[in-house]
């Protein structure tokens, strides 16, 4: 592999592969252990082995207490920036620790002890961070359910997690509307077979709610009483293999999949990643523009930056519309963030509204060093636009809820490798990535197949699913023996760079030819008038499937959309060839997305195929699907 002279990547990855126990044992020295692990990896434990099995630790202690004791008490730990409420609130490490100790004591008053589950159903407010850290402090297992999630889906998570306590809020705030949480919570509890002992509700001034006597309790009142009584909870020792949290990935029907994250491996992996991958030093300001309902928010709004002694930004707003396409640059400049981690879809939205980057040039971004993208495939035109506008490295990286941190990326702390647009670069130390065929045989470079990770997975990755070891084996480990199945398709090039071309079900079969929708999206996105696009395979009586492209045009495009549609069809024919059978491009005002910015490709496909579909629980705006339905009339 050709790398820049100053990159230590090759030697570090080789060492992690050659001596994983030595490598991760050394990384574990960065953590404050109550009992340091003597055995780094125990292959006899769990489904595929467990990391730091005899270690004892506390995640909250590593995120807060040790920094307060070590000289960072007065440093800002958390900046809450909310253009939706026009407020900015800052918490030092000492202040955040006081809040966490108090809430943890309140939870103990409700009888919450080590191993109990607590559901956190909250918007992007500082109290949600306090709630998660308070659970970690007393050894409770938090399960964050995305604020505003539909009642039926929340009910399935209540039944699976069986929480003793639910922490929630009266409402969430979206541009132009208030989302009332309490009616959703009440309905979910009514639907659930298992009922929580109590609910603690944060009353937000934008929308207060009534409390049910005997079950519901006012957050501010409990906090005030506990502070007046000087109540404070100490850190509870937990095993490294004890669960820190459960995060559900799917499951609108049946039993949802609860990804388990353990304490020890999570501490070690995230702490290692903050400098080696993201290049962040303690004391610097890091902004992850995700939501706490997603794994990215868990890992890099809360746990990673705080474990590292950095300052973390929590943002309650959007990339555009709060108030404009300059929102991100305002936050970076105002708080002197050195790095931003967000989804490619956020940049596509910014590029659509401000294609010439006028807001960027009006803002002082002198402190800003690196942009990180993940969550969806970062199409080369979006990456190139960001590079040209920001004049900083744009680092795509790829990971999953299940892994909890990056599988493949470009390690800033180890020294950047040459960027190849369309690739998240190379496997991180600890991950051995192969591309295999249906028989689990490794494929040669530049050959499309299933992307898999050799077992054992590195620290920080899921050891199992909540109370479902057999389902974990069946879903992830059985199809490719000796490997974890990512369910992503792609290839490795001659230099070992990873190319993730889509989910395995996004590889469409056109008259016997396996084609990547990601490759076609790259071509569509290269058209100068296209701001965003999605390609999916729709049913075809003759060829089995044919690709259909959905286009969102840049602001200011005035020529007929039919001209653009014809041009992108010709582009695909020219660059991929007639084999793609790409003949249908449909222009829409916007693409339907989840609230984390992922395009709802599966739902669009069902609509195009005329199959039954249900409203996704995480959709940002249901009206976007009505628009897709209108656009499809007479076209498919």
C-alpha positions in Angstrom: 0.0 0.0 0.0 1.2 3.4 -0.9 0.9 5.8 2.1 2.2 9.1 3.1 5.6 9.0 4.8 4.3 10.4 8.0 1.5 7.8 8.4 2.0 5.1 11.1 -1.0 3.3 9.9 0.7 0.2 8.3 2.8 -0.6 11.3 0.0 0.0 13.8 -2.5 -2.1 11.9 0.0 -4.9 11.5 0.8 -4.9 15.2 -2.9 -5.1 16.1 -3.3 -8.0 13.7 -0.2 -9.8 14.8 -0.6 -9.3 18.6 -4.2 -8.2 19.3 -3.9 -8.8 23.1 -0.7 -6.9 23.3 -2.1 -4.0 21.3 -5.4 -3.7 23.2 -3.7 -4.4 26.5 -1.6 -1.3 25.8 -4.6 0.8 24.8 -6.3 -0.3 28.0 -3.7 1.6 30.0 -5.4 4.8 29.0 -8.4 3.8 31.1 -8.7 4.1 34.9 -9.6 0.6 36.1 -10.9 -0.3 39.5 -9.3 -3.7 38.9 -7.0 -3.9 35.9 -7.7 -6.8 33.6 -5.2 -9.6 33.8 -6.6 -11.4 30.7 -7.1 -9.2 27.7 -9.2 -11.6 25.6 -11.0 -14.7 26.7 -12.1 -16.8 23.8 -14.1 -19.2 26.0 -16.6 -16.5 27.1 -19.6 -15.3 25.3 -20.6 -16.0 21.7 -17.2 -15.4 20.1 -15.1 -14.4 23.1 -15.0 -11.4 25.5 -12.5 -8.5 26.0 -11.0 -7.6 29.4 -13.2 -10.3 31.0 -11.8 -10.0 34.5 -11.5 -6.2 34.5 -13.6 -4.0 36.8 -14.4 -0.4 35.9 -16.9 2.4 35.8 -17.7 4.3 32.5 -19.0 7.4 34.2 -15.9 7.7 36.4 -13.7 7.7 33.2 -15.9 10.2 31.5 -16.2 12.7 34.4 -14.7 12.0 37.9 -11.1 11.4 36.7 -11.1 14.7 34.7 -12.4 16.7 37.7 -9.8 15.1 39.9 -7.1 15.5 37.3 -7.4 19.3 36.7 -10.2 19.7 34.2 -12.9 20.6 36.7 -13.3 24.1 35.3 -13.0 23.1 31.6 -16.2 23.1 29.6 -17.3 19.5 29.0 -20.6 20.0 27.2 -21.9 22.9 25.0 -25.7 22.6 24.3 -26.4 24.8 21.3 -30.1 25.0 20.3 -31.1 27.4 17.5 -34.6 26.0 18.0 -34.8 27.6 21.4 -32.2 30.3 20.8 -30.1 29.1 23.7 -26.6 28.1 24.4 -25.8 26.3 27.7 -22.4 25.3 28.9 -21.4 22.7 31.6 -18.0 22.4 33.0 -16.8 18.9 34.0 -17.4 19.7 37.6 -21.0 21.0 36.9 -21.8 18.0 34.7 -20.5 15.7 37.4 -22.7 17.4 40.0 -25.8 17.0 37.8 -25.0 13.3 37.1 -24.4 12.5 40.8 -27.7 14.1 41.7 -29.8 12.3 39.1 -28.1 9.0 39.8 -29.1 9.4 43.5 -32.7 10.2 42.4 -32.7 7.0 40.3 -31.4 5.0 43.3 -34.3 6.4 45.3 -36.6 4.7 42.8 -34.8 1.4 43.5 -32.7 1.3 40.4 -29.6 -0.9 41.0 -26.8 -2.4 38.9 -28.2 -4.3 35.9 -31.6 -2.7 35.9 -32.7 -1.1 32.6 -33.7 2.5 32.2 -35.3 3.8 29.0 -34.3 7.3 27.9 -36.9 8.8 25.6 -35.7 12.4 25.2 -34.9 15.2 22.8 -31.5 16.7 22.3 -31.2 18.4 25.7 -28.4 18.3 28.2 -30.6 16.3 30.6 -30.4 13.4 28.2 -26.6 13.3 28.5 -27.0 13.5 32.3 -29.4 10.6 32.2 -27.1 8.3 30.2 -24.1 9.1 32.4 -26.2 8.7 35.6 -27.2 5.2 34.5 -23.5 4.4 33.8 -22.6 5.7 37.2 -24.8 3.3 39.1 -24.4 0.3 36.7 -27.9 0.6 35.3 -28.2 -0.3 31.6 -29.6 2.6 29.5 -31.6 2.1 26.4 -32.1 5.3 24.5 -35.1 5.4 22.2 -35.2 8.2 19.7 -37.3 11.0 21.0 -40.7 11.1 19.3 -40.4 7.5 18.2 -43.9 6.1 17.5 -45.8 4.6 20.5 -46.0 1.0 19.0 -42.3 0.8 18.4 -41.5 2.3 21.9 -43.8 -0.3 23.4 -41.8 -3.2 21.8 -38.7 -1.8 23.3 -40.3 -1.4 26.7 -41.3 -5.1 26.5 -37.9 -6.2 25.4 -35.8 -4.1 27.8 -38.3 -4.3 30.8 -37.1 -1.0 32.3 -37.6 -0.2 35.9 -37.7 3.5 35.1 -38.4 5.7 32.0 -36.8 9.2 31.7 -38.6 11.4 29.2 -39.6 15.0 28.4 -42.8 16.8 27.7 -41.8 17.6 24.1 -39.2 17.7 21.3 -38.8 20.7 19.0 -38.6 20.5 15.2 -38.5 23.5 12.8 -42.0 25.0 12.9 -43.6 22.4 15.2 -43.6 20.9 18.7 -43.6 17.1 19.0 -45.6 16.1 22.1 -43.8 13.2 23.7 -46.1 12.5 26.7 -49.1 11.2 24.7 -46.8 8.9 22.8 -45.2 7.7 26.0 -48.6 7.1 27.7 -49.8 5.1 24.7 -46.6 3.0 24.6 -47.0 2.1 28.2 -50.6 1.2 27.7 -49.6 -1.1 24.7 -46.6 -2.6 26.6 -47.1 -5.9 28.5 -44.4 -4.8 31.0 -45.0 -1.6 32.9 -42.2 0.6 34.3 -42.4 1.4 38.0 -42.1 5.1 37.4 -41.5 7.8 34.8 -39.5 11.0 35.4 -40.6 13.8 33.0 -38.6 16.9 32.1 -41.1 19.7 31.5 -39.9 22.0 28.7 -41.4 25.5 28.6 -42.4 25.1 24.9 -45.0 22.5 25.9 -45.8 21.3 29.4 -47.8 18.1 30.0 -50.0 16.6 32.7 -48.4 14.0 35.0 -50.2 10.8 36.0 -50.4 10.6 39.8 -48.5 7.8 41.3 -46.5 7.0 38.1 -45.1 10.3 36.7 -42.7 12.6 38.5 -41.5 16.1 37.7 -37.7 16.0 36.8 -37.0 19.6 38.1 -38.8 19.0 41.4 -36.9 15.7 42.1 -33.6 17.4 41.1 -34.2 20.4 43.3 -35.2 18.2 46.3 -32.1 16.0 45.9 -29.8 18.9 45.6 -31.3 20.6 48.7 -30.8 17.3 50.6 -27.2 17.0 49.2 -28.0 13.6 47.7 -25.1 12.1 45.7 -24.5 8.7 44.2 -21.0 7.1 44.1 -19.7 5.2 41.1 -20.7 1.5 41.3 -18.0 -1.0 40.1 -19.0 -3.1 37.1 -17.3 -5.9 35.2 -15.8 -4.9 31.9 -18.2 -7.4 30.3 -21.3 -6.0 32.1 -23.6 -4.1 29.7 -23.4 -0.4 29.5 -26.4 0.1 27.2 -28.8 -1.6 24.8 -29.6 0.2 21.5 -32.3 -1.1 19.2 -31.5 -1.2 15.5 -34.8 -2.2 14.0 -38.0 -4.2 14.8 -41.2 -2.4 14.0 -42.7 -5.9 14.0 -41.8 -8.7 16.3 -38.9 -8.6 18.8 -36.5 -5.8 18.0 -32.7 -6.3 17.8 -31.1 -4.9 20.9 -27.4 -4.3 20.3 -25.5 -4.8 23.6 -22.5 -2.6 24.4 -20.2 -3.7 27.2 -18.3 -1.3 29.6 -14.7 -2.3 29.2 -14.3 -2.8 25.5 -16.3 0.4 24.8 -14.1 2.5 27.1 -10.9 1.2 25.5 -12.0 1.4 21.8 -13.5 4.9 22.0 -10.7 6.4 24.0 -8.2 5.0 21.5 -10.2 6.4 18.5 -10.4 10.0 19.8 -6.8 10.8 18.9 -5.7 8.0 16.6 -8.7 8.2 14.3 -10.1 11.7 14.9 -6.9 13.5 15.8 -8.5 15.2 18.8 -6.4 16.3 21.8 -7.8 16.6 25.3 -9.2 20.1 25.9 -10.2 20.6 22.2 -13.7 21.2 21.0 -15.3 18.3 19.0 -18.7 18.4 17.4 -20.6 15.3 16.4 -23.8 16.5 14.7 -25.8 13.4 15.3 -28.7 12.6 17.7 -28.4 10.7 21.0 -30.9 8.2 19.6 -28.3 6.8 17.2 -25.1 5.0 18.0 -23.0 7.9 16.6 -24.5 10.2 19.2 -23.8 7.7 22.0 -20.2 7.2 20.9 -19.2 10.7 19.9 -21.5 13.3 21.4 -21.2 11.7 24.9 -18.8 8.9 25.6 -15.8 9.3 23.3 -15.2 13.1 23.8 -15.8 13.0 27.6 -13.6 9.9 28.1 -10.9 11.8 26.3 -11.2 15.1 28.3 -12.4 17.1 25.2 -15.3 19.5 25.0 -18.4 18.1 23.2 -21.0 20.1 21.3 -24.6 18.9 21.4 -26.7 20.6 18.7 -30.5 20.9 18.7 -31.0 22.1 15.1 -30.7 21.2 11.5 -28.0 21.8 8.8 -30.5 24.0 6.9 -33.5 25.9 8.1 -32.3 26.8 11.6 -32.1 29.5 10.3 -30.3 28.8 7.0 -27.5 26.8 5.2 -24.9 28.6 7.3 -26.0 27.0 10.6 -23.1 24.6 10.8 -20.5 27.2 10.1 -22.0 29.5 12.8 -21.7 26.7 15.4 -18.1 25.8 14.4 -17.0 29.4 14.5 -18.8 30.4 17.7 -17.5 27.4 19.7 -14.1 27.0 17.9 -14.7 23.4 17.0 -11.7 21.7 15.5 -13.6 18.9 13.9 -17.2 18.1 12.8 -18.6 14.6 12.4 -21.9 14.5 10.4 -23.8 12.6 7.8 -23.2 13.1 4.0 -26.9 13.9 3.7 -26.4 17.0 5.8 -23.8 18.3 3.3 -26.0 17.4 0.4 -28.7 19.6 2.0 -26.2 22.5 2.5 -24.9 22.1 -1.0 -28.4 22.2 -2.4 -29.2 25.5 -0.6 -25.8 27.1 -0.9 -24.1 25.6 -3.9 -21.4 28.3 -4.1 -20.6 28.1 -0.4 -21.4 31.8 0.2 -22.1 31.2 3.9 -18.8 29.4 4.3 -16.8 32.4 3.1 -18.7 34.7 5.6 -17.6 32.7 8.6 -14.3 32.4 10.5 -13.4 28.8 10.3 -9.7 29.2 11.2 -9.9 26.7 14.1 -11.5 24.0 11.9 -9.2 21.2 10.9 -11.2 18.1 9.7 -14.6 17.1 8.5 -15.7 13.5 9.1 -18.6 11.9 7.3 -20.4 8.7 8.1 -23.9 7.2 8.2 -24.5 6.8 4.5 -22.1 6.3 1.6 -20.3 9.6 0.9 -20.7 10.1 -2.8 -17.5 11.6 -4.5 -19.2 14.8 -5.8 -20.3 15.7 -2.2 -16.8 15.0 -0.8 -15.2 17.0 -3.6 -17.5 20.0 -3.0 -16.8 19.9 0.7 -13.0 19.8 0.1 -13.1 22.7 -2.3 -15.3 24.8 -0.1 -13.7 24.1 3.3 -10.1 23.6 2.3 -9.6 20.9 5.0 -9.4 17.1 4.8 -12.7 15.5 4.3 -12.6 12.0 5.9 -15.3 9.5 5.0 -15.5 6.5 7.4 -17.7 3.5 7.7 -19.2 1.8 10.7 -22.4 0.4 12.1 -24.6 0.4 15.2 -23.3 -3.1 15.9 -19.6 -2.1 15.9 -20.0 1.1 17.9 -17.0 2.7 16.3 -15.2 2.9 12.9 -14.6 -0.2 10.8 -12.8 1.6 8.0 -11.5 5.1 8.0 -8.6 7.4 7.4 -6.7 7.8 10.7 -5.9 11.4 11.3 -3.9 10.8 14.5 -1.7 8.1 12.8 -1.2 10.3 9.8 -3.6 10.7 6.9 -3.4 8.3 4.0 -4.1 9.4 0.4 -7.8 10.0 -0.2 -9.6 7.9 -2.8 -13.0 9.4 -3.4 -15.7 6.8 -3.0 -13.7 4.8 -0.3 -13.8 5.2 3.5 -10.1 4.2 3.2 -8.8 1.3 5.2 -9.7 -1.1 8.0 -8.9 0.4 11.4 -6.5 -1.5 13.7 -8.4 -4.4 15.2 -10.5 -5.1 12.1 -9.6 -7.7 9.5 -11.9 -7.0 6.6 -12.4 -9.5 3.8 -14.7 -9.6 0.7 -16.1 -13.0 0.1 -18.4 -14.9 -2.2 -21.5 -16.9 -1.1 -19.3 -19.8 0.0 -17.3 -17.5 2.4 -14.2 -17.7 0.1 -12.2 -14.5 -0.2 -12.5 -12.8 -3.5 -9.6 -11.1 -5.4 -9.2 -7.3 -5.4 -11.7 -5.2 -7.3 -14.3 -8.0 -7.2 -17.8 -7.2 -5.7 -18.9 -9.4 -2.9 -20.1 -9.5 0.7 -18.0 -7.5 3.2 -17.2 -9.5 6.3 -15.0 -9.0 9.4 -12.8 -11.8 10.7 -13.7 -13.0 14.2 -13.0 -12.0 17.0 -14.4 -8.5 16.6 -12.2 -5.8 18.3 -13.2 -4.2 21.6 -16.2 -1.9 21.5 -18.2 -4.1 19.1 -21.3 -5.9 20.2 -20.8 -9.2 22.1 -24.4 -10.2 21.4 -28.0 -9.1 21.2 -30.0 -8.4 24.3 -31.2 -11.8 25.7 -30.8 -13.2 22.2 -27.5 -15.1 21.7 -29.1 -17.5 19.2 -30.5 -14.7 17.1 -27.1 -13.0 17.2 -25.4 -16.1 15.8 -28.0 -16.6 13.2 -28.2 -12.9 12.0 -24.4 -12.2 12.0 -22.2 -15.2 12.3 -23.8 -18.3 10.6 -23.8 -17.4 7.0 -20.0 -16.8 6.7 -18.4 -19.1 9.3 -15.5 -17.4 11.2 -16.7 -14.0 10.1 -19.1 -11.3 11.2 -21.6 -10.5 8.4 -21.9 -6.7 7.9 -24.7 -7.1 5.3 -22.8 -4.5 3.2 -21.5 -5.2 -0.3 -18.4 -3.9 -2.0 -14.8 -4.7 -2.7 -11.2 -4.1 -1.7 -8.9 -2.5 -4.2 -5.2 -3.4 -4.9 -4.1 -1.1 -2.1 -6.5 -2.6 0.5 -8.9 0.3 0.4 -12.5 -0.6 1.2 -15.3 0.4 -1.1 -18.8 0.0 0.4 -21.2 0.1 -2.5 -24.4 -0.4 -0.6 -26.3 -2.9 1.5 -26.3 -6.4 0.1 -29.9 -5.9 -0.8 -28.9 -2.8 -2.7 -27.0 -4.9 -5.2 -29.6 -5.3 -8.0 -29.7 -8.2 -10.4 -30.4 -6.8 -13.9 -30.8 -9.7 -16.4 -28.3 -11.8 -14.5 -25.8 -8.9 -14.0 -25.0 -7.9 -10.4 -24.9 -4.1 -10.3 -24.3 -1.6 -7.5 -26.8 1.1 -6.9 -24.0 3.0 -5.2 -22.0 3.1 -8.4 -25.0 4.5 -10.3 -25.6 7.1 -7.6 -22.0 8.3 -8.1 -22.7 8.9 -11.8 -26.0 10.8 -11.1 -24.4 12.9 -8.4 -21.7 14.0 -10.8 -24.2 15.9 -12.9 -23.8 19.6 -12.2 -27.5 20.2 -11.6 -28.0 17.3 -9.1 -27.8 18.1 -5.4 -28.9 14.6 -4.1 -30.0 11.3 -5.5 -31.0 7.8 -4.8 -31.0 4.7 -7.1 -32.9 1.6 -6.3 -33.9 -1.6 -8.2 -37.6 -1.9 -9.1 -39.5 -4.9 -10.4 -39.3 -5.6 -14.1 -41.1 -8.5 -15.8 -38.4 -9.0 -18.4 -35.1 -8.3 -16.5 -36.1 -9.1 -13.0 -35.0 -5.7 -11.7 -34.2 -2.4 -13.4 -32.7 0.7 -11.8 -34.7 3.8 -11.1 -33.1 7.1 -10.1 -34.6 9.8 -8.0 -33.1 13.3 -8.3 -33.2 16.4 -6.2 -31.9 19.4 -8.1 -29.8 22.2 -6.8 -31.4 25.5 -5.8 -31.6 27.9 -8.7 -31.9 25.3 -11.5 -34.5 26.7 -13.9 -34.3 24.6 -17.0 -36.9 21.8 -17.6 -36.4 18.8 -15.4 -37.0 16.5 -18.3 -33.7 17.8 -19.8 -31.7 16.9 -16.6 -33.4 13.5 -16.5 -32.4 12.7 -20.1 -28.8 13.8 -19.4 -28.4 11.6 -16.3 -29.8 8.6 -18.2 -27.2 9.3 -20.9 -24.4 9.7 -18.3 -25.1 6.2 -16.8 -25.2 4.7 -20.2 -21.9 6.3 -21.1 -20.1 5.5 -17.8 -21.5 2.2 -16.7 -22.9 0.9 -20.1 -26.1 -0.4 -21.6 -25.9 -3.4 -19.2 -27.2 -1.1 -16.4 -30.5 -0.8 -18.3 -30.9 2.7 -16.7 -33.7 4.4 -18.4 -35.8 6.0 -15.7 -34.9 9.2 -13.7 -37.6 11.0 -11.7 -37.1 14.5 -10.3 -38.5 15.1 -6.8 -38.4 18.1 -4.4 -36.8 16.1 -1.7 -36.0 12.5 -0.7 -37.8 10.9 2.3 -35.3 10.4 5.2 -35.0 9.2 8.7 -34.4 11.9 11.3 -30.7 10.9 11.3 -30.6 11.7 7.5 -30.7 8.2 6.0 -32.7 8.0 2.8 -35.6 5.5 3.1 -34.7 3.5 0.1 -36.5 0.4 1.1 -39.8 2.3 1.5 -39.4 4.1 -1.8 -38.7 0.7 -3.5 -41.9 -0.8 -2.0 -43.9 2.2 -3.3 -42.4 1.9 -6.8 -43.0 -1.9 -6.9 -46.6 -1.5 -5.7 -45.9 -3.6 -2.6 -47.5 -3.0 0.8 -45.6 -0.6 3.0 -45.9 1.0 6.4 -44.8 4.5 7.6 -41.3 4.1 9.0 -41.2 5.1 12.7 -38.1 7.2 12.3 -39.2 9.3 9.3 -38.5 13.0 9.5 -41.5 14.2 7.5 -44.2 11.8 6.4 -45.3 14.2 3.7 -42.2 13.4 1.8 -43.6 10.0 1.0 -46.8 11.5 -0.4 -44.6 13.5 -2.7 -42.8 10.3 -3.9 -46.2 8.7 -4.5 -47.3 11.6 -6.7 -44.0 11.6 -8.6 -44.3 7.9 -9.3 -47.8 8.2 -10.9 -47.6 7.3 -14.6 -43.8 6.8 -14.4 -43.6 3.2 -13.2 
